[in-house]
C-alpha cells in the first residue's frame, strides 16, 4: 500500500467569496431594507441559517442555485454586517452545500422592467458563492459570515473561461488576498463585474475529499517557483478582459498546497472539540456548518496553513508550521495535545502531509488523552502515521 494519499479533484466545490472592508455594527434582528422590489429583507441575525457580510453599496437578493421566485432565500441590506438569511421552505431541513447566486436589487428591477433579459441575468449575476447550510448548528457554535467583496458591481467585465475539470477562486494581490468570485467547473464562461483599477489575479483551486472530510486548496506555481498569477487592468476604453483558467491549470503539477492536514479520530467516550488556546477551531466541513464538536467514534480533518512569505514582489510558502497550545476534549475538560514521545510544545507539521491525532479515554476517570502520530505511515507497523498529500 502506498504511503501517498491523493486528494482527488473529482468532487469539486466552489469557493466562498471572501473580502476585506471597513467595520459595521451588527444589524439587529428584524431590520428590513428600503426595498423597492417588494422582496423580503428581514434580517435573522440570531437565528439565521446563513450569515452574510455585504461589503458592497448595493442591496442584494440571494437565491439557491438559480434565479427564480421559488429559489429566493432573502434580501441583504447594503453594507450589512452579520445579516442572517432564513427561508426554510427553500433551504430545507437537511445539511447541504449549494451555490448561492447573488444579484443586486437594481438588476432585479431592470429585469422586471425588461431592461435586461432572463438570460443576461442568469449569465451575469453580481456573483456566485458556495455556502454550506446546516439547520442543526448549536447556538454556541461560531457563526460563519460569507463576505461579498466591495470590488464587485462595477461596469467593467472580466470574462472567465473555464473548460477544465476544476473549480477555481480568483483572489486579488496574492493567494491569501481578497476573493472576488469563482469559476465553477461546468460553466464554460462566467462574468465578473469589477470597478476600474489594476488587478493581479491569483487562481486558487479547491477540492473536497468526502472520505476524509477535507477541503484542500492548491496554488499553481509558475516556472520561477512562485504562485501563478495574471494582471489585468480596467480603465477608459479598456474593454472586456479575459482570464483563461486552463493557463493556470497547466501549472498545477509540482507545486505545494501550502498546508498540512490533521485528522482527529475521536475514540473517546464523549464528543470532543479542538481548541487553540481558548478558541474552538473547526474542521474542513464543520467550519462551514458551524458545528465544532466531533462526535464519539467520528473523525474530522483540520487544515493548518503554512505561513505566506514574500521574496521581493513574489510570494511563496513556508515548508512547515509549529502548532502549540492545542487542547482537545469536552467543554471544561480538555487535555493538552502531545506527541507519542510525550512532547506538548514545538509540534512541527510539514507542508503537504496528513497527520493523525488519536483521542482516547474518558474525562470522567481522567484517562482522556490526545496523541498526534509524527512518524511516517507503514501499513504493518504504523497505519496511522503521516502520509504525503498530492492532487491527481
Secondary structure as GFF3:
##gff-version 3
##sequence-region A 1 392
A	DSSP	beta_strand	4	7	.	.	.	ID=ss1
A	DSSP	beta_strand	50	54	.	.	.	ID=ss2
A	DSSP	beta_strand	60	64	.	.	.	ID=ss3
A	DSSP	three_ten_helix	69	71	.	.	.	ID=ss4
A	DSSP	beta_strand	72	76	.	.	.	ID=ss5
A	DSSP	beta_strand	83	85	.	.	.	ID=ss6
A	DSSP	alpha_helix	88	91	.	.	.	ID=ss7
A	DSSP	beta_strand	96	104	.	.	.	ID=ss8
A	DSSP	alpha_helix	105	112	.	.	.	ID=ss9
A	DSSP	alpha_helix	118	123	.	.	.	ID=ss10
A	DSSP	beta_strand	127	133	.	.	.	ID=ss11
A	DSSP	beta_strand	145	148	.	.	.	ID=ss12
A	DSSP	beta_strand	152	161	.	.	.	ID=ss13
A	DSSP	beta_strand	168	172	.	.	.	ID=ss14
A	DSSP	beta_strand	178	183	.	.	.	ID=ss15
A	DSSP	beta_strand	189	194	.	.	.	ID=ss16
A	DSSP	beta_strand	197	209	.	.	.	ID=ss17
A	DSSP	beta_strand	214	218	.	.	.	ID=ss18
A	DSSP	beta_strand	229	234	.	.	.	ID=ss19
A	DSSP	beta_strand	241	244	.	.	.	ID=ss20
A	DSSP	alpha_helix	245	249	.	.	.	ID=ss21
A	DSSP	beta_strand	259	266	.	.	.	ID=ss22
A	DSSP	beta_strand	273	276	.	.	.	ID=ss23
A	DSSP	beta_strand	279	281	.	.	.	ID=ss24
A	DSSP	alpha_helix	286	289	.	.	.	ID=ss25
A	DSSP	beta_strand	299	305	.	.	.	ID=ss26
A	DSSP	beta_strand	308	311	.	.	.	ID=ss27
A	DSSP	beta_strand	314	317	.	.	.	ID=ss28
A	DSSP	beta_strand	320	323	.	.	.	ID=ss29
A	DSSP	beta_strand	326	329	.	.	.	ID=ss30
A	DSSP	beta_strand	335	339	.	.	.	ID=ss31
A	DSSP	beta_strand	347	350	.	.	.	ID=ss32
A	DSSP	beta_strand	353	360	.	.	.	ID=ss33
A	DSSP	beta_strand	369	373	.	.	.	ID=ss34
A	DSSP	beta_strand	387	391	.	.	.	ID=ss35
###
